[in-house]
């Protein structure tokens, strides 16, 4: 079942996000005993857009920046290098204890040592995102977006960003954009705000066309009963995941695509990676298979990014989940937590298991 997309659009994807930096020790070392780090620009939502932007589709990021900040300049230059447009207001830092861009300090793990991620988001400028700072009639009306991609991370950042995401959803719906919503539950964001956020997430999900999340996301964000206890391995649990998605389909009938990834960690560098996607009444399953992992962070975003690219290209539905699976697998081979595919063939080679040299 094809998703009908608006044709007269400047952008394939419009993505609201709070941009920041990720700081990672070199040589896969732990944070607490490292003195040399690599810094990169990051956000889960811009990670999703990278697959499409590197493969030639137009992507716009909606965000906010700290005025005169060298980190803001670093972020803008990075987005430009990823072939992305962006817009957002400049917020004064307000002194040394004022606003800044979020920091994500990540130990990627190695072998038997699992990854550890420390989020330092005090004073995060992205918590001020507000619809009044954007011309939504221009963005969704005159320019147009085929798909707007939202993440639960942004919706739960602050009461202001929850309202921001609701207003963007309403504007996108009004102008015929499809809405993709990756639930992305974070317990620390939800603490003490469960009732408030459950209402916001339910409203966004009610107008979404594409819903993505793991079993905890669907349970904790939307109150959907999770998968029943199944067998020991991922493959044995596929039917129980299908049952959870069926319950989500009944609760949110506007959505025509539901997807979740499947992951079993053998070691930090070896995972079983699979996916399930419901498209209308059709099921598309990627049975878990082993992938080699350099850094797991961003793999889920790569899956969503690849799936959205396949939808935007108008491919048959079976290829949506295949391209998503392979895009996610590709991201886990990179030092960045976003995909930088050279071309579609590179991703399809991952899907087919062809890692031979190309000359």
Secondary structure, 3 states (H helix, E strand, C coil): CCCCCCCCCCEEEEEECCCEEEEEEHHHCCHHHCCCEEEEEECHHHHHHHHHHHCCCCEEEECCEECCCHHHHHHHHHHHHCCEEEECCEECCCCCCCCECEEEEEECCECCECCEEEEECCCEHHHHCCHHHCCHHHHHHHHCEEEEEEEHHHHCCCHHHHHHHHHHHHHHHHCCCEEEEECCCCHHHHCCCHHHHHHHHHHHHHHCCEEECCHHHHHHHHCCCCCCCCCCCHHHHHHHHHHHHHHHHHHCCCCCEEEEEEEEEEECCEEEEEEEEEECCEEEEEEEEEEECCCCCCHHHHHHHHHHHHHHCCCCHHHHHHHHHHHHHHHCCCCCCCCCCCCHHHHHHHHHCCCCCCC
